Amino acid sequence: MANASRPERLADAEIERALEGVPGWAIQDGKLRREFRFRNFNQAFGFMTRAALCAETMNHHPEWSNVYATVIVDLVTHSADGITKLDFDLATKMNAIAEEFSGRKGA
């Protein structure tokens, strides 16, 4: 029996279905990836700060980079050696945070 507290890797078909619920995200190199673009560095950094606090409460941390107004995010659950529901949960929250900062759906 699997440990209930440890997320399980999703099958490819499950990932494809879940992608429909997270606009802007795609699979790249075995990870869930999205590029967020903001008006300026201040907005990008604000997004990262809010997303970091959210990620910390979930105990699930993104791989990401920032150059001026662009933030590139990769999500994968290392303990499951793949993409899990936890990655999609964080992607959903990041989309909502980005929408608040950009003022438009889909950032």
C-alpha positions as CSV (number, residue, x, y, z in Angstrom):
1,M,0.0,0.0,0.0
2,A,1.3,3.5,-0.9
3,N,2.1,6.0,1.7
4,A,-0.8,8.5,1.7
5,S,1.4,11.5,2.5
6,R,3.7,10.9,-0.4
7,P,2.3,12.0,-3.8
8,E,2.3,9.4,-6.6
9,R,3.6,10.0,-10.1
10,L,0.8,10.5,-12.6
11,A,0.4,8.4,-15.7
12,D,0.8,10.2,-19.1
13,A,-3.0,10.1,-19.7
14,E,-3.7,11.6,-16.3
15,I,-1.1,14.4,-17.1
16,E,-2.7,15.2,-20.4
17,R,-6.2,15.5,-18.8
18,A,-4.8,17.6,-15.9
19,L,-3.1,20.0,-18.4
20,E,-6.5,21.1,-19.6
21,G,-7.1,22.7,-16.2
22,V,-3.9,24.8,-16.1
23,P,-3.8,27.2,-19.0
24,G,-0.3,28.2,-20.2
25,W,1.4,25.1,-18.8
26,A,3.0,22.3,-20.9
27,I,5.3,19.4,-20.5
28,Q,8.9,20.0,-21.3
29,D,11.8,17.7,-20.4
30,G,9.5,15.6,-18.1
31,K,8.5,18.7,-16.1
32,L,5.4,20.9,-16.0
33,R,6.6,24.3,-17.4
34,R,5.3,27.8,-17.8
35,E,6.7,31.1,-18.7
36,F,5.1,34.0,-17.0
37,R,5.5,37.6,-18.4
38,F,4.8,40.7,-16.4
39,R,5.0,44.4,-17.1
40,N,8.2,44.9,-15.2
41,F,10.7,43.4,-12.7
42,N,8.7,44.6,-9.7
43,Q,5.6,42.6,-10.8
44,A,7.7,39.5,-11.6
45,F,9.4,39.7,-8.2
46,G,6.1,40.3,-6.4
47,F,4.7,37.2,-8.2
48,M,7.7,35.1,-7.1
49,T,7.4,36.3,-3.5
50,R,3.7,35.4,-3.3
51,A,4.3,32.1,-5.1
52,A,7.3,31.3,-2.8
53,L,5.1,31.7,0.3
54,C,2.4,29.5,-1.2
55,A,5.0,26.9,-2.2
56,E,6.4,26.9,1.3
57,T,3.0,26.2,2.9
58,M,2.6,23.3,0.5
59,N,6.1,22.1,1.2
60,H,6.6,21.9,-2.6
61,H,9.2,24.1,-4.2
62,P,9.5,25.1,-7.8
63,E,12.5,25.2,-10.0
64,W,12.5,28.7,-11.5
65,S,14.4,31.5,-13.0
66,N,13.8,35.2,-13.4
67,V,15.1,37.7,-16.0
68,Y,13.6,41.1,-15.7
69,A,9.9,40.7,-16.3
70,T,9.9,37.0,-17.2
71,V,9.6,34.1,-14.7
72,I,10.1,30.6,-16.0
73,V,8.8,27.8,-13.7
74,D,9.4,24.1,-13.8
75,L,7.4,21.8,-11.5
76,V,8.2,18.2,-10.8
77,T,8.0,16.0,-7.7
78,H,11.5,14.7,-7.1
79,S,10.4,12.1,-4.5
80,A,8.0,10.6,-7.1
81,D,10.5,10.9,-9.9
82,G,7.8,12.7,-12.1
83,I,4.8,14.9,-12.2
84,T,2.2,14.5,-9.5
85,K,-1.1,16.1,-8.5
86,L,0.9,18.4,-6.2
87,D,2.6,19.9,-9.2
88,F,-0.8,20.7,-10.8
89,D,-2.1,22.1,-7.5
90,L,0.9,24.5,-7.3
91,A,0.5,25.4,-11.0
92,T,-3.2,26.3,-10.4
93,K,-2.2,28.5,-7.5
94,M,0.6,30.2,-9.5
95,N,-1.8,30.9,-12.3
96,A,-4.2,32.6,-9.8
97,I,-1.3,34.6,-8.3
98,A,-0.1,35.7,-11.8
99,E,-3.7,36.8,-12.7
100,E,-3.8,39.0,-9.6
101,F,-0.5,40.7,-10.6
102,S,-1.2,41.1,-14.3
103,G,-4.9,41.9,-13.9
104,R,-5.8,39.6,-16.8
105,K,-6.6,35.9,-17.0
106,G,-3.7,33.7,-18.1
107,A,-1.1,36.3,-17.2
